[in-house]
Amino acid sequence: MNFVGFVILIWLGFRFAANIYENQNTDMVGKVMVSLFYVSVAVLMTFNGMTGASVLSAYTEQLSQVDSAAVPRLQAAADNIAGLGGPLSVFFSVLILVMQLTLTFRKKPT
C-alpha cells in the first residue's frame, strides 16, 4: 500500500506540474507551494527506501547469527544497486523531482 501511495503522490505532482506548464499565469507562490510538495514526496520516498534497507540489513544480520539459509538471498537483495535505499532508487527519486520542477518553472515555448 505504501508503494501505491507514492505512485498516487507522484502522479498528483505531475498533474500539478503539467497544469502549471500549460497555464503559464500561475503565480510564484503557487509554484513554490507545489515545489515543496514535490520535495517532500521525494524526501519521504527516499527516507522510506533507506528505512527499508536498514530493516533488511538488521534482519539479515540477525538471521546470520542463527545460520539461516535465507541469508545469501537477503544479502544479495540488500547489496543490489536497485534494492531498497540503493543508488538507483535515490537517483529515481531525484529524477522525478527534477522532471517535476522543470515542468513547473520552465516557460512554455510560444
C-alpha positions, 0 to 999 in steps of 0.5 A, spaced: 500 500 500 505 504 501 508 503 494 501 505 491 501 511 495 507 514 492 505 512 485 498 516 487 503 522 490 507 522 484 502 522 479 498 528 483 505 532 482 505 531 475 498 533 474 500 539 478 506 540 474 503 539 467 497 544 469 502 549 471 506 548 464 500 549 460 497 555 464 503 559 464 499 565 469 500 561 475 503 565 480 510 564 484 507 562 490 503 557 487 509 554 484 513 554 490 507 551 494 507 545 489 515 545 489 515 543 496 510 538 495 514 535 490 520 535 495 517 532 500 514 526 496 521 525 494 524 526 501 519 521 504 520 516 498 527 516 499 527 516 507 522 510 506 527 506 501 533 507 506 528 505 512 527 499 508 534 497 507 536 498 514 530 493 516 533 488 511 540 489 513 538 488 521 534 482 519 539 479 515 544 480 520 540 477 525 538 471 521 546 470 520 547 469 527 542 463 527 545 460 520 539 461 516 539 459 509 535 465 507 541 469 508 545 469 501 538 471 498 537 477 503 544 479 502 544 479 495 537 483 495 540 488 500 547 489 496 543 490 489 544 497 486 536 497 485 534 494 492 531 498 497 535 505 499 540 503 493 543 508 488 538 507 483 532 508 487 535 515 490 537 517 483 529 515 481 527 519 486 531 525 484 529 524 477 522 525 478 523 531 482 527 534 477 522 532 471 517 535 476 520 542 477 522 543 470 515 542 468 513 547 473 518 553 472 520 552 465 516 557 460 512 554 455 515 555 448 510 560 444 
